[in-house]
């Protein structure tokens, strides 16, 4: 499933630069993740980079956007045509 950022976000911005899909952007109050671009870093890393760098663990699974590993991999391929998953 895609990730989302909770209201625990302190708007430090550390997650934005780490997202390989450029799915994270600054929102009105805190950073937001575009679920259409979030692959949970599938295709790039074994762990979610936004969660790895967040000092308050604000990113988490978004129950409104549940996807299987295969669906996330297909999204990776659609977002990065011609690129092989890591």
C-alpha positions as CSV (number, residue, x, y, z in Angstrom):
1,X,0.0,0.0,0.0
2,X,1.1,3.5,-0.5
3,X,2.4,5.5,2.4
4,X,1.0,8.7,3.8
5,X,2.4,11.2,6.3
6,X,0.5,11.7,9.6
7,X,-0.1,14.9,11.4
8,X,2.9,14.0,13.6
9,X,5.0,15.5,10.7
10,X,7.3,18.4,11.9
11,X,7.7,19.7,8.4
12,X,11.5,19.2,8.4
13,X,11.6,18.2,4.8
14,X,14.0,15.3,5.2
15,X,11.7,12.9,3.5
16,X,11.2,14.9,0.3
17,X,14.7,14.5,-1.1
18,X,14.8,10.8,-0.2
19,X,11.8,9.8,-2.3
20,X,13.0,8.1,-5.5
21,X,9.6,8.7,-7.1
22,X,9.3,12.4,-6.2
23,X,6.0,11.5,-4.6
24,X,6.5,13.8,-1.5
25,X,5.8,17.5,-1.5
26,X,5.2,20.2,1.0
27,X,1.5,20.6,1.9
28,X,-0.2,23.4,3.8
29,X,0.6,22.1,7.3
30,X,2.9,19.1,6.7
31,X,4.5,17.1,3.9
32,X,2.2,14.9,1.8
33,X,2.7,11.8,-0.3
34,X,1.0,11.4,-3.7
35,X,-0.4,7.8,-3.6
36,X,-0.3,7.6,-7.4
37,X,3.5,7.9,-7.2
38,X,4.3,6.1,-4.0
39,X,5.7,2.6,-4.5
40,X,6.9,2.2,-0.9
41,X,10.3,2.4,-2.6
42,X,9.7,-1.0,-4.3
43,X,12.0,-1.2,-7.3
44,X,14.6,1.0,-5.5
45,X,15.1,-0.1,-1.9
46,X,14.2,-2.8,0.6
47,X,12.8,-0.2,3.0
48,X,10.8,2.9,2.8
49,X,13.3,5.8,2.6
50,X,10.9,8.4,3.9
51,X,10.3,6.4,7.1
52,X,14.1,5.7,7.4
53,X,15.0,9.4,7.5
54,X,12.0,10.8,9.4
55,X,12.9,11.9,12.9
56,X,9.3,11.4,14.2
57,X,8.3,8.4,12.1
58,X,5.4,10.3,10.5
59,X,5.2,8.3,7.3
60,X,3.1,5.1,7.6
61,X,1.0,2.7,5.6
62,X,-2.1,4.3,4.0
63,X,-5.1,1.9,4.5
64,X,-7.0,3.8,1.8
65,X,-4.4,2.8,-0.8
66,X,-3.7,-0.9,-0.3
67,X,-1.5,-2.5,-2.9
68,X,0.3,-5.8,-3.2
69,X,4.1,-6.0,-3.9
70,X,3.3,-6.9,-7.5
71,X,1.0,-3.9,-7.9
72,X,3.8,-1.6,-6.4
73,X,6.3,-3.2,-8.8
74,X,4.0,-2.5,-11.7
75,X,3.6,1.1,-10.6
76,X,7.4,1.4,-10.4
77,X,7.7,0.1,-14.0
78,X,5.0,2.6,-15.2
79,X,6.7,5.5,-13.4
80,X,10.2,4.5,-14.7
81,X,9.9,2.8,-18.1
82,X,13.0,1.0,-19.2
83,X,14.5,1.0,-15.7
84,X,15.1,-2.3,-14.0
85,X,14.2,-2.8,-10.4
86,X,17.1,-3.0,-7.9
